[in-house]
Amino acid sequence: MHSFHNRARANRRMSPSRPLSAQRKLMTAFALVTALLSTACLADIRPEVLKTRTDAADADQARKILNAGAAAQTVGGTSLQSWLAMPGVRARVTDEWFGLANLLANSWPNNPQQFDFEFVPGKDAGIVYLLDESGEATGESQGIHEWNTWKRSSENAPADYTPDGDIKFKLPTVQYFLEMAMRLPAGEIVDYVETVEMDGLELHVVYITWGSYGPNSKIDQYVAYFRKDNGRLHHVDFTVRDNMPFVTAAAYYKDFRVVQGYYFPFQIDITEVGDPDALLHRYTVQEVQLNYQLNRRSYAPDPKRGPASK
């Protein structure tokens, strides 16, 4: 794999902890009931200027910014098309959770959790190999393909295809965050919002969603902020329709490094919307290999299995 020297921050650790399932379920139920009582509608992260609209007013400018954002992730002749044509990506990632978010939303067996993630760019298909605190493989793995989920309890165990909502949500989510700038141009409905100044940077703001211009119960909304100076994604606000339709959060992209012709984010901070210091959890990438020869049988151990429902 392609290694890097700056590991001090990547290897920062909280005290390892196993999720307390009974306590988490109780507190999750309480939080959900409280939230449902306090809001009678879906979260709508559209900026105020868009909430009076029923259709996009400037989709052309939005598409231009989104495509430029994808192009800004490339260097030396690579492109969005070459990214999507890659056979696979392999990354070693640590996901570290903080505070109440750890108790309510972290479904990894440990915190922080280190894992090797192999996935097919542009598709919700991949496999996670869980690692222990020293970075050694535990033998446990989880995978998804065509919305079928499976897991193995040990390296030689058969794949258990029992439907698993955590895997169905978690693996595509991690993948989407890692390749966010390359996935947003596929948005069905896009609209240019404005250009704002934030932390001394000028940022182009674009709204992205699917299905309907306003909020709907099935598809997420995104408000993406792209740097005017270099075109790259700075951060994105988003909804979480699959698990908690009233919840919003933000992802801040940091520590870009050139890897095999692409700018790859080595730190992604998931925070409260509007407050980049209010950390919920953080993805830290230790190593990444692009154009990885990912064998379909590794993430689809039953390759003849038909698609499952999303």
C-alpha positions in Angstrom: 0.0 0.0 0.0 1.1 3.6 -0.5 2.5 4.7 2.9 2.9 8.2 4.4 5.0 9.5 7.2 2.6 11.7 9.1 1.1 9.1 11.5 1.2 10.9 14.8 -2.2 12.5 14.3 -3.6 9.4 12.6 -2.6 7.2 15.5 -4.1 9.4 18.2 -6.4 7.2 20.3 -9.2 7.5 22.8 -9.6 4.8 25.4 -10.9 1.8 23.6 -14.4 0.9 24.5 -17.0 -1.7 23.5 -20.4 -0.3 22.7 -22.8 -0.9 25.5 -25.7 -2.3 23.5 -28.5 -2.2 26.2 -27.6 1.3 27.4 -27.2 2.5 23.8 -30.6 1.2 22.8 -32.2 2.9 25.8 -30.6 6.2 25.2 -31.1 6.0 21.5 -34.8 5.4 22.0 -35.0 8.3 24.4 -33.1 10.6 21.9 -35.3 9.5 19.0 -38.5 10.0 20.9 -37.3 13.5 22.1 -36.3 14.4 18.6 -39.5 13.2 17.0 -41.5 15.1 19.6 -39.6 18.3 18.8 -39.8 18.1 15.0 -42.8 17.1 12.9 -41.0 17.2 9.6 -37.9 16.1 7.7 -34.8 18.1 8.1 -34.4 20.6 5.2 -30.9 21.9 4.9 -31.6 24.1 1.9 -30.3 27.7 2.5 -33.2 30.1 3.1 -32.9 31.6 -0.4 -33.8 28.2 -1.8 -36.8 27.4 0.4 -39.2 29.5 -1.6 -38.2 27.7 -4.8 -39.8 24.6 -6.3 -37.3 24.2 -9.1 -33.6 25.0 -9.7 -32.9 28.6 -10.7 -29.3 28.1 -11.9 -28.6 24.4 -12.5 -26.0 25.2 -15.2 -23.7 27.1 -12.8 -24.2 24.4 -10.2 -23.1 21.7 -12.7 -20.1 23.8 -13.7 -19.0 24.1 -10.1 -19.6 20.4 -9.3 -17.7 19.2 -12.4 -14.8 21.6 -11.6 -14.8 20.2 -8.1 -14.3 16.7 -9.4 -11.6 17.9 -11.8 -9.8 19.7 -9.0 -9.3 16.3 -7.3 -7.2 15.1 -10.3 -3.7 15.9 -11.4 -1.4 14.7 -14.2 -4.0 13.7 -16.8 -6.4 11.8 -14.5 -10.2 12.6 -14.5 -13.5 11.8 -13.0 -14.0 9.2 -15.7 -10.7 7.5 -14.9 -11.6 7.5 -11.2 -14.9 5.8 -11.9 -13.2 3.3 -14.2 -10.7 2.1 -11.5 -11.1 -1.5 -10.5 -10.8 -0.7 -6.8 -9.5 1.5 -4.0 -7.9 0.2 -0.8 -7.6 2.4 2.2 -6.6 1.9 5.9 -8.9 4.1 7.9 -9.5 4.9 11.6 -13.0 6.0 12.6 -13.0 7.8 16.0 -16.2 8.9 17.7 -16.7 11.6 20.4 -19.1 12.2 23.2 -22.8 11.4 22.9 -22.4 10.6 19.2 -20.2 7.6 20.2 -22.9 6.2 22.4 -25.8 6.8 20.1 -24.5 6.2 16.6 -21.2 4.3 16.7 -21.8 0.7 15.6 -18.2 -0.4 15.3 -17.1 -2.9 17.9 -14.4 -0.6 19.2 -13.7 3.2 19.5 -11.6 4.2 17.7 -12.0 1.5 15.1 -9.2 0.8 12.5 -10.1 -1.1 9.4 -8.9 -1.8 5.8 -11.6 -0.9 3.3 -11.6 -2.1 -0.3 -14.3 -0.7 -2.5 -15.4 -0.2 -6.2 -15.4 3.6 -7.0 -18.8 5.0 -7.8 -20.6 1.9 -6.7 -21.9 0.9 -3.2 -19.8 -2.3 -3.2 -16.9 -3.2 -1.0 -15.5 -5.1 2.0 -14.2 -4.0 5.4 -11.5 -6.0 7.3 -11.6 -5.1 11.0 -8.2 -4.5 12.7 -7.3 -4.6 16.4 -5.6 -1.7 18.3 -2.1 -2.7 17.0 -3.3 -2.8 13.3 -3.4 -6.5 13.0 -6.3 -8.2 11.3 -8.9 -9.7 13.6 -10.3 -12.1 10.9 -13.7 -10.3 11.0 -15.0 -8.8 7.8 -18.2 -7.1 6.5 -19.3 -6.6 2.9 -21.9 -5.2 0.6 -22.8 -5.7 -3.0 -26.1 -5.0 -4.9 -27.4 -4.0 -1.4 -26.8 -7.6 -0.1 -25.0 -7.5 3.2 -22.8 -10.2 4.8 -20.2 -10.7 7.5 -17.6 -13.2 8.6 -16.7 -13.9 12.2 -13.3 -15.2 11.3 -11.1 -15.4 8.2 -12.2 -18.9 7.2 -15.8 -18.7 8.3 -18.5 -18.8 5.6 -20.2 -15.5 4.7 -23.3 -14.9 6.7 -25.8 -13.1 4.4 -28.3 -12.3 7.2 -29.6 -8.8 6.3 -27.8 -6.2 8.5 -29.0 -2.6 8.6 -25.8 -1.3 10.2 -23.6 -2.7 7.4 -26.1 -1.5 4.7 -25.8 2.0 6.1 -22.2 2.1 7.3 -20.2 0.8 4.4 -21.8 2.9 1.6 -21.6 5.9 4.0 -17.8 5.6 4.6 -17.3 5.1 0.9 -19.4 8.1 -0.1 -17.4 10.3 2.3 -14.1 9.1 0.9 -15.1 9.9 -2.7 -17.6 12.7 -2.1 -16.3 15.2 -4.7 -16.4 12.4 -7.3 -20.0 11.4 -6.4 -21.8 14.7 -6.1 -21.7 15.5 -9.9 -24.2 12.6 -10.3 -26.8 14.6 -8.4 -30.2 14.6 -10.2 -31.3 18.0 -9.0 -28.7 20.7 -8.4 -28.8 24.5 -7.9 -26.3 27.3 -7.4 -26.9 29.1 -4.2 -24.3 31.9 -3.8 -20.6 32.6 -3.2 -19.8 33.3 0.5 -16.7 34.2 2.5 -15.9 31.8 5.4 -12.7 31.6 7.4 -10.9 33.9 4.9 -11.9 31.8 1.9 -14.4 32.4 -0.9 -16.6 29.4 -1.3 -19.1 28.5 -4.0 -22.2 27.0 -2.5 -24.2 24.3 -4.4 -27.3 22.4 -3.4 -27.6 18.7 -4.5 -30.4 16.2 -4.1 -32.5 13.6 -5.9 -36.2 12.9 -6.4 -37.7 16.3 -5.6 -36.3 19.9 -5.1 -37.6 20.0 -1.6 -37.0 17.4 1.2 -38.4 13.9 0.7 -38.2 10.9 3.0 -36.0 8.7 0.8 -33.2 10.8 -0.6 -30.6 12.9 1.2 -29.9 16.6 0.6 -26.4 18.0 0.3 -25.1 21.6 0.4 -21.5 21.6 -0.8 -19.0 24.4 -0.4 -16.2 24.5 -2.9 -13.1 26.7 -2.7 -13.0 29.4 -5.3 -9.2 29.5 -5.4 -8.5 25.8 -6.2 -12.0 24.3 -6.9 -11.7 21.6 -4.3 -14.4 20.6 -1.8 -14.1 22.4 1.5 -17.0 20.9 3.3 -20.5 19.7 2.8 -23.7 19.8 5.0 -25.9 16.7 4.7 -29.0 14.9 6.0 -29.2 11.3 7.2 -32.4 10.0 5.7 -31.6 6.3 6.1 -31.3 6.3 9.9 -32.5 9.6 11.4 -34.5 11.8 8.9 -34.5 14.8 11.3 -30.7 14.8 11.7 -28.1 17.0 9.9 -24.4 17.1 10.0 -21.3 18.4 8.1 -18.1 16.9 6.7 -15.0 19.0 6.5 -12.3 17.8 4.2 -8.6 18.3 5.3 -5.1 17.1 4.7 -5.3 16.5 0.9 -2.4 14.6 -0.5 -1.6 13.6 -4.1 -1.9 9.8 -4.5 -1.4 8.2 -7.9 -2.8 11.3 -9.8 -5.6 12.3 -7.4 -5.9 14.6 -4.4 -7.2 12.3 -1.6 -8.4 13.6 1.8 -6.5 12.1 4.7 -8.8 13.6 7.3 -12.6 14.1 7.3 -14.2 15.7 10.3 -17.9 15.0 10.8 -19.3 17.8 12.9 -22.5 19.7 13.7 -23.7 21.9 10.9 -22.1 25.4 11.1 -19.6 24.4 13.8 -16.4 22.7 12.5 -15.1 22.4 16.1 -18.2 20.4 17.3 -16.8 17.0 16.4 -19.1 14.0 16.1 -16.5 11.6 14.6 -13.4 11.7 12.5 -12.1 9.6 9.6 -8.3 9.5 9.5 -6.7 7.7 6.5 -3.3 6.1 7.2 -2.7 4.6 3.8 -4.4 4.4 0.4 -3.8 2.5 -2.8 -5.7 3.5 -6.0 -6.2 1.3 -9.1 -6.3 -1.6 -6.6 -7.1 -4.9 -8.3 -10.2 -5.7 -6.3 -11.5 -9.2 -7.0 -15.3 -9.3 -7.1 -15.4 -12.5 -5.1 -13.8 -10.8 -2.1 -16.7 -8.4 -1.6 -19.3 -10.7 -3.2 -18.6 -14.2 -1.9 -21.9 -15.3 -3.4 -21.6 -13.6 -6.8 -24.8 -15.2 -8.2 -27.0 -13.7 -5.5 -29.5 -11.3 -6.9 -29.9 -7.7 -5.9 -31.5 -6.9 -2.5 -33.8 -4.0 -1.7 -32.1 -0.8 -0.7 
